[in-house]
């Protein structure tokens, strides 16, 4: 690919700063075709149990990412409309994580799929990707017996790889998904059907 990445720093949790970051990114990239927003994931060694949830933990891993997603989507909407672009929201499969905080944050982000799809149609498609256990961090957070137990609960018999998540996101931003909006694709190896 001839694509050249652009790095723009800023606190996208602040609406004015999100506007600046999105505009700078669009300027550097020659427009904006897609926006991918990702919520917090379970972190090894950091329990997010509901009853021990602190206000600061919720702000950091729940409220702040949600505010940033809203700010970025709002800032990007006019640019995405011009290019008939796509928004993909990525969060955790809430029903299958032990980290209540990750489930809350991912669920909140994925809860934006339908309202944004209605608001931005027909020019912009909005979809979600709900991830199960993906990547080395998911594996590192498990001890050997826990990993065996978890794999028994995944019909495909393995934890996800980053490439699995990327493929779902790439599908939604591609022309192959030109008639899909308001949908959330679960990428969890089939675990959610058990």
PyMOL commands that set and color helices and strands:
alter all, ss='L'
color gray80, all
select helices_A, chain A and resi 15-29+50-52+55-82+94-96+100-110+112-120+135-140+144-152+162-173+175-177+191-193
alter helices_A, ss='H'
color red, helices_A
select strands_A, chain A and resi 34-38+86-92+125-131+184-187
alter strands_A, ss='S'
color yellow, strands_A
deselect
rebuild
show_as cartoon
